[in-house]
Amino acid sequence: MTNDATSLAEAIRKGRLTAGEAMQAALERADRFSGLGAISHVDATLGEAAARAADERLTKGSAHVPFAGVPSLAKDLGGPFAGLPVSAGSRMLDHDGEGAPDSDLAARMRVSGLCFFGLTTVPEMGLSLSSEPATGPVCRNPLDQTRTSGGSSGGAAAAVAAGIVSIAHATDAGGSIRIPAACCGLFGIKATRGVMPAGPGFGNHLGGIASELAICRSARDLKTIFEAVKGDARGPFADPELATPDGRKLRIGLVAETGSDHPTDPARSEAVEAAALALEADGHTLIRLNWSVFAGPVEASGIAFRDMIAVNLANFVAAVGLDAEKAEPLTQAFIRHGGKVTGGALWSAMDGTVHASRALWDLFAGFDILVTPMLSTAPPALGSFPFDHGDIDLQIRRMTDFAPLAALCNMTGFPAVTLPFGADGDGLPLPVQIIAPMGADRLLLKLAERLEKQGRWQHRHGVAGLDMRGLDA
């Protein structure tokens, strides 16, 4: 396993290359792959300064950190990173000014050794599962450039899959880490509600449905960054107690198909079956489930996602004094809807998520983890999630059709991980999602490592810095 951030950090630590050389390789790869549209903003000076500081610390023999000197990118949406002003893919904002100080998460990611040099492309205000903002650039999937890399962390996934960076910051309010990771053959987790810091500004809190972390090339990288930044969130929720996997045999719930309203194609259903059977071969018990038990919670989650996102966006636009007329038509429709949602309607939508959470807890009384499809189809063609209309319910329906069991975890607070488990006939990843009860994040990470060892997916591109000297050989 050599094509990941851990390997790049090890190469830097052992002197096979410097952090400065790794940064230059990332900048050169970013320039060479600029046609992917993965990166919306580059600050080479910022990245080079971070790399120099990393090399100085390494020279002085400073305490080991897991990703010392590893280049990375922040998402153009979410907790701010100092020096990288966010525009959220919108003409309503811009990249001028110094931006805000580091969020708690950004500060912890820097402490882990990551060196940030730019921002990744997002759809306007994160309102799509494809990253094609009118401001540009259009983000393409490195595995098939006619297709989407997902959203809203599509730029992060494209940059990691292309090997521009080996790990990138990402956020997930309705599947926005897991869906792009799934589109590009990568790893991502939406942590248990309250595990990841969101302060001090809580600009991406969204009533608790959003969670931030990273998109990675390996399960070990995902585990390492999770452990490096988790906990002590100092937010509105008590820090969840994270369970340590004890090695006992598990009851595995399996739902391989997602109903007639948003069916999963056979190749992706078969991958989910294969993953569950691989775990069953370890001595775990398999329990097959019918989609009907999820239909109600999924519908409630879609309604709550629509209203909570819209209200948050309308309040943000009004509070900051943005000109909504500069936004794309679909974004304007979300803003208008958010301004019309009554307190009672919002409360009703949020109450729906409470009952969806209880329904999920009741289901988990019968099993320990749930293995599901992450996506219903291969990543669709660019242009499949247009913003040139005002039908927000159509947008929600399109997103639910593509990833039926994504937003459910955001709305209920449950943790979920995605990983690639094979390739289809076109060489595109076959992703699997595993969901667990709150606090069982480490179990998810352990299972991701177990399934990764099956070797069913290989990255198409090496990592900038590792491949320049054959260090990934």
N, C-alpha and C positions, 0 to 999 in steps of 0.2 A: 504494500500500500504506500505508494510514493508520490502520488499526484495530489497532495493536499497541503493545507497550511501547516500542519504538524511537521511534515517533511521539509517544507521550506524553512521553517523556524530552526529545525535541527541543522540544516545546511549552513544557515547564517551563524548559529551558535558555534559550530565546529570550524568556522572559518573557510568553508568551501566557497562562499561568496559573502560580500558585505550587505548590510541593509541598504546602503546606497546603491549597490549594483542591482539588488532586487527591485528597488524603486525604479531605477532607470529601465529595467526590463519591463516592468509593469506599464510605465509611461509609453515606452516604445510599442508594446502590444496594444495599448489603448489607441494609439495613433493608427497603427496598422489595421486594427479592427474597428475603426471609427464608423464604417458603414453599417455595423450592427445596430448603432443607435443606443447602445447600452448605457452610455455616460452622457449626462446632460451638462456637466460642468466639471472642468479640470483645473486644479491649481497645483501646477508642478512645483512651484516654490514652496508651498505648504508641505507637500509630500516629501520633498528633498530635505527640508529642515527637520521633519520628523524622523527621517531615516538617519540623518547625521547624528541626531540626539541618541537614537537607538545604538548606533555604532559606538558612540562615546561611552554609553553605559556598559556595553559589552566589553569594551577595552578595559574599563575600570573593574570588570568582574562583578558588576552589580548583581543583585539577587535574581535568580532565574524566574522568568515569566514565560508563559507557554508559547506566545506568538511574537517574541521579541524580533522586531525589524520586519515583520510581515506586512506588505502593502495591503491596503483595503480601501473600500469605498463606502460612503454613507448614502442612505436613501434620501431622495429629495422630498421627504415627507416623514414626519415623526419627530422624536426628540432631537433637538438641534445639536450640531457638532460645531464648536467654535471655529470661525474662519470659513465656514461653508454655508453661506446664506441660502435658505430654502425658498423655492418658488412654487413647489407642489405642482409643477407642470402647468401653471396657469398664468395667463396674462394679467390676472388680478394682482399677482405678486411679481417680484423680479429678483435678480441676483445681486442687486446693488447693496452697499452697506456692509458692515462687519458681521452682521448676524448676531444671534444670541450666544451666551456662554454655553458650555457643554451641559447637556442633560446629565443626570446621574448615570444613565446607561452609557452614554458616550464617554464619560470620564472613566468608567470601569473598563470599557473596551480598550481605551488607550493604555490603561494600566496593565492590561493583558499583553501589551506589546504591539498592538496593531497601529500602523502608520497610515493615516487617511490622506487621500490626495484628490478627492472629487466626490461628485454626487451622481447617483444612478437615476435613470429615466423612470418616470411614473406617469400614469394617466392623470388627467386633471383632477386634483383633489382626491386621488385614489379611488375614483368611482367606477372602475372597470376591471375586468380580468384580462385586459390587453393594454400594453403601455404605449399608447399612440397619441400623445398630447398634441394639440394644434400648434403649440409653441415649438414642437419638435424636441429631439429627434424621434422618429418612429423606431421603436425597439423591435428587433428581429430575433428569432430563435436561432442560436448558432448551429443547431442540429438540422434545421431546414429554414432558410431565411424567408420563405414565403409564409411562414406560420408565426403565430404569437409566441412570445416567451412567457406569457402570463401577466398578471397584474394583482395587486398594484406594485409589487416588488419585482416587476419584470426586468428592469434594468439590472438589478442586483443579480438575478438568476442568469441573465445573459452574460454578464461580466464574469461570473464564476465559472459557468460552463465553457466559455471561450478561453479560460485561463488567464484573462487579464489580471484578475486577482484570484486568490484561492479561497477567500471568505469575504462576505460582504454583509453589512448591516441591512436589516429588513424589518418590516412591521406587518402585523396580521390582525385586521379587524373583522374580516369575513373570509379568511383563507388566504390572505395576501402574502404570507410567507410560503405556505404549503403548496398553493396552486402553481406559482412560478417555479418552485423547486421541482414539482412534479412534471411540469412541461419540459424541463431541461435536464432531467436525470440527476437531481441533486437531493440533499437532505435538509429538512427544516422541521422545526417544532413550534407549535403554539403552546406555550407553557400554561400550567394551572394559573387561574386568575389570582393575581397578587404576588406571584413569584418574581416577576421582572420589575425593576424600578421604572417609574414613569415620570418622576418629578425632576426638578422642582416646579416646572411650569404646568405639567399635566396637560399640555396642548393636544396630546394624542390619546388621552384617557378614554374618551367616548363612553363614559358611564361604566367602564370596566371591561368592555368587550374587546379592546385592543391590547395586544401584547407585542413587544419588540424583542428581537434577538438577531439572528443571522441566517443566511443561506450558506451551506457548506458542501464540500465535495466528498466528505466522508462522515461516517457516524462518530468516529473518534474526535474529529474537529468539533462536531456539534456538541458532544458531551463535554469537551474541554471548555468551550466558550460558555456553555450553560453554567457549569460549575464556577467559572471565573466571575460571572456578573450577577448571579442569582441572589435573592434574599435581601433582607434589611431594606425593603422597598420604601418604607416610610410614606406609605400611601393610605388610601381610605380603607384598605382591607388588612386584616391581620395577616402576618406572614404565614402562609400555609406550611404545615409540617410535611416535609418531603420524606416519604418512606424509602427505606433501603431494600432493594430486592433480596429476598431470603432464599432463593433457589427452589422454592416449593413448586410443585406442578400446578399449572394454570388451567382454568376453564376458559377456552377461547371462543367467544361469540363470533360468528362469521355471517356477514351479509355481503354476498357477491353481486347481487343485482339490486338496482335502485328504482324499480317500479316502472310502470308504463308511462307515467308523466315525464320522467327524465331517465330513460333507460341507459344502462351502461353497455358499451359494445362488448362483444364476446371476448376479444383479446384481453381487455382490461379486467373483465370478470374472471377469466382463467388465471391471470396473474395473481389476483386476490386469493383465489382457491389454492394456487400453488404455494403462496406464502403461508397460508393457514395450515396446509398439509405439511410443509417443512417444519413448522412449529409442533404440529401433532406428532411428527416423527421423533421429537425429543421427549415424548412421553406425556405431553399435555393433552387435554381432552377437548375435542371439537364439538361445538354446539351450533347448529345451523339455525339462522333466524330469517323470518320473512320481513320484507320491506315494510309491510303494513304497520308494524309497530313504531316505525320512524316517521311515517307520513305526517302525523299531527305535529310533533315537535319541529320537523323541518319547515312546515308551513308557518308556524308561529315564529320561528326564528327569522324567516324571510321578511315578515311584516315588521318585526321589531328592528331588524337591521335597517330596513328602508327608513323608518321613522326616526330612529336614533341618529343615523348618519345625516339625514336631512335637517333635523333640528340643530344638531351640532354645527353643521355647515352654515345654516342661516344665522345662528348666533355669532359665529366667528366673523362672517362677512360684515355683520352690523357692528360688532364690537371694534373691529379694526378699521372700519370705514372704507371697505373695499368697494370698487365699482363692479357690481354684478354684471353689468352690460358687457364687460370685457370677457366674461366667461363663455365657454362653449354652450350651445343650446341645452344639452342634457343637464349640464351643471346648473344652469339657470333654473331649470325645472325642479331640480332637487332643492335649490335655495327657496324657490317659491313655495314648494310643498312644506319645507321646514318652517316657514313663516306662518303657515296656516294650521299646523298641527296644534290642537288644543292640549292643555295640560291633561285633561281627562283621556284623550286619545293616546297620548304618549304613555301615560300611566298604564293604560290597558295593554299597550304593546309590551311594555316592560314586564307587566304581570304575566303575560304569555310566556316570557322567557323563564320566569320563576317556575311555572308549571312544567315547561319543557325540561328544566333542570331536574325537577322531581321525577319526571317520567324516565329520564336517563338514569338517575340513581336507582329507581325501581328495577330497570332492566339489568343494571350491574349487580343486582342481588343474585342473578342467575349465572353470571360469568365474571371473569377478572379483567379481561381485555376484549376489545372489539376490533376485528380486522375488516376493513371496508375498502371499496374503491376510493381513490382520491379524485380522479377525473372520470367522466363518463365516456369521453372520446379522446382521440389524439388532439394535440393543440390545434385549434382551428386556424383558418387563413387570416392573415391581417385584414382588418376591416370588419370582422365579425361582431364587434362591439362598438358600433358607430355612436358618435355624440351629436349627430346632426338632427336630432329630434328631441321631443320633450316628454316621451312616454317612460317615466321612471319605473313603472310596474313591468314594462317590457324588459327593461334593463335588468331588473332583479330576477325576472323569470329566466332570461338568458344565462345569467350567472349561476342560478340554481341548477339549470339544466346541465351546465358544464361541470359543476362540482357540487352535487346534491348534498353531501354531508360535510361541507366545509364550515359554513356559518353557524351550524348547530353548536360547534364547540366554542365559538366566540360568545354566543348568546348564553350558553349554560355555564361557561367557565372551565369546562373539562379540558385536559391536555390532550394533544394529538400530534403525532409525528408522521411525516411522509418520507418514503425512500423509494428508489427505483428497484424494480424486481424483474428485470428482463427487458427485451426490446421487441417491438412489433416488426412486421415485415418491411416497414420503411425505415427501420433503425431508430425509431423514436421510443422513448422510455415507456415502460409499463409500470406506473406508480401504484403504491399501496399506502393506505392510511391505517394507522393503529391508534385507537382511542382508549384512554384509561380513566379511572376515577380520579378526582382531584387529589393531588399530592403524589401520584404514581408516575411522575415524569421520569424518574431514573429507571423505572421498569421499561418505559417506552424506549429510552436510549439504549438500554441493554438489549432489547429485542431487535432494535434497528441494527446494532452491531452483529447480532447473531444472523440476521437475514443477509446482511451485507457479505458475510463470509461465504455465502452460496456462490458468489462471483457471477451473478447473472447480468450485471451491467458493467460496462467499461467506458470510461470517459473518452471522448473523441479528441479532445485537445489537452495538451500538457499545460503546466503552470508556468507562467512567465517567471524567469529566474532559475527555475529548476531545469527546464528543457534547454536553456541556452548553452549549458555546458554538459549536457547529458546526465545531469544529476538525477533525472527521473528514470534512468535506464535500469 
